[in-house]
Amino acid sequence: MLDFLPAPLKGTLCVLLILLSTLILYPLLLLLAILKLIIPITPVRKLCTRGLNAIAFVWIENNGLFMRLLNRIEWDVELNANLSRNQWYFVTCNHQSWADILVTQVVLNRRIPLMKFFLKKELIWVPLLGIAWWALDFPFMKRYTQQQLMKKPHLRGKDLETTRKACEKFEYTPVAVFNFMEGTRFTPAKHEQQNSPYRNLLKPRSGGTGFVLGAMGNLMSIMLDITIVYPDGPGGIWDYLSGRTRRVIIRVDEKRIPEQFLGRDYQNDREFRIEFQKWISELWNNKDELIDRMKEQETANPS
């Protein structure tokens, strides 16, 4: 335990250790990615996918190990879910800091399938990362704006069709798709600008979630609703890596996604869109109240 070191030094060491772990694991990831690309045989690609996911699990595990080595963080974790790596999940979380991703990975690593994000199709060309995302089966999606659809009506529904095609590989490989419904990090300024009806949250953007469930509705029926509270303030990812974040409270709740919301076209089905937005609003009201209770309990019983 090196928690006695100055915060800037701990943060620097943590970044260097993560970078070293990445450099060690990346060649193996690249090798399996190349094999997966050049050998179009389904059993071989499935085997490569398992190996690639295992590499990602090790990378995440290493990150947690580095944090425990350098920093003393008190974790208050409550899992109200029957987690399994053989189940498909949609995962969402309130968003306060880029540390949210690392925190969530620490809590759920190896408990559920590797968490993956929907990425814009253009990101596949990002050097090094694009290959890694493709190899790890991060789904790439093509979205069309309303202006594009007005000019070219024949494109309507194509984005959902493209995303469904990208998700076909998940039919035999369980996956946890992660999405921040708020779309951006919570700040008092953004909260005021939005005139958000929630005390602790920004307004949820239900379109992205509806789009995922539309594309993967035949596979995904369970949502993991994650709520994070940082009693000392969320800070930023540097605060987390350098040990300034001293306590993290996490609640993970499993929720069944109503069947009527699976496999639908959010963009073009107005009735579904209205019903789905109402359901998301109810979820967000419950999450807002949960955060209030978590904060009240922390105030009443400080560590």
C-alpha positions, -999 to +999 in steps of 0.1 A: +000+000+000+016+032-012-012+056-001+013+077+018+028+090-014+018+125-026-014+125-047+004+138-080+030+110-077+003+084-071-017+095-101+014+096-123+024+061-112-011+048-118-012+062-153+023+047-161+013+013-147-019+013-168+001+023-199+026-005-192-002-031-188-017-019-221+016-021-239+022-057-226-013-069-235-018-051-268+005-073-290-014-104-279-047-087-286-034-076-320-024-111-328-058-126-320-075-097-339-055-105-370-063-142-367-100-133-362-099-112-394-081-135-417-097-168-407-134-165-415-144-197-398-170-193-371-155-217-344-121-200-348-136-165-345-155-176-314-123-189-299-105-157-307-134-137-292-131-156-259-093-149-259-098-113-266-124-109-239-100-126-215-073-101-223-098-073-216-108-088-183-071-090-173-065-054-183-094-043-161-083-065-132-048-049-135-063-014-133-081-024-100-049-039-087-029-007-094-056+013-076-054-009-045-016-007-045-015+031-047-047+043-030-069+035-001-105+038-013-134+027+009-160+009-012-197+005-002-211-018-028-246-034-027-255-058-055-293-063-058-289-086-088-282-122-097-252-116-119-240-140-145-214-140-173-239-161-194-266-134-195-271-105-219-275-071-201-282-035-208-262-014-183-268+022-174-254+045-147-257+081-135-228+101-149-207+125-128-171+117-138-151+098-164-140+077-133-176+063-134-164+038-161-134+026-142-155+024-110-181+003-127-156-019-143-140-026-109-173-036-094-186-058-123-155-072-139-158-110-143-193-109-128-210-101-161-199-103-197-174-077-209-191-043-210-192-027-245-203+007-258-220+015-291-195+035-311-199+058-341-189+040-373-162+065-380-143+056-348-132+023-364-104+043-381-089+056-348-053+043-348-048+013-325-081+018-306-102+011-337-086-023-341-090-031-304-127-020-305-134-041-336-115-071-322-135-069-289-168-067-309-177-032-298-207-026-321-203+003-346-234+021-355-245+045-383-269+072-372-288+095-396-299+130-386-335+142-392-321+165-419-305+135-437-337+115-435-357+144-449-334+147-479-332+109-483-363+092-469-352+058-482-326+058-454-353+057-427-348+025-407-314+018-422-295+028-390-315+003-370-310-024-396-272-017-397-270-019-359-289-051-358-265-066-383-235-054-362-251-071-331-256-105-348-223-117-334-238-114-299-264-141-306-239-167-294-217-145-272-233-128-241-226-091-239-233-062-215-240-030-235-232+001-215-248+035-220-249+067-200-286+078-204-278+114-193-254+116-223-230+139-205-216+144-170-237+160-143-227+195-133-247+222-114-245+244-145-258+218-168-285+209-143-297+245-142-294+250-179-316+220-186-341+230-159-339+193-149-369+180-129-345+158-109-325+169-079-294+148-086-297+139-123-298+154-157-327+146-180-323+111-195-319+107-233-341+077-240-333+076-277-300+058-273-315+032-250-345+027-272-322+022-302-301-005-284-332-024-272-346-021-307-315-036-322-310-063-296-345-069-283-344-106-291-314-111-268-316-085-241-343-084-214-324-074-182-312-039-172-285-033-146-293+001-131-262+014-114-262+043-090-229+059-078-225+085-051-191+101-043-195+114-007-165+137-011-176+150-045-172+133-079-140+151-088-125+139-121-106+108-133-073+123-121-088+127-086-097+090-087-063+078-100-044+100-076-063+089-045-082+121-038-114+101-041-116+083-007-150+067-007-174+053-033-210+042-027-225+019-054-259+003-057-265-022-086-302-030-092-315-056-116-346-047-135-366-066-161-372-047-193-409-048-203-413-071-233-433-044-252-401-023-254-380-050-270-373-051-308-392-019-315-383+010-338-378+040-315-372+065-342-403+058-363-428+043-338-443+073-321-466+053-297-436+032-286-415+063-281-441+080-258-445+048-237-408+042-235-400+078-224-426+075-197-410+043-184-375+059-184-389+089-165-402+066-138-368+049-136-351+082-133-375+094-105-367+062-086-330+067-091-332+103-080-349+093-047-323+065-042-295+090-045-313+112-019-315+082+005-278+073-001-267+108+007-289+110+038-276+077+051-240+089+045-247+121+064-263+102+093-235+076+094-203+092+082-173+068+078 
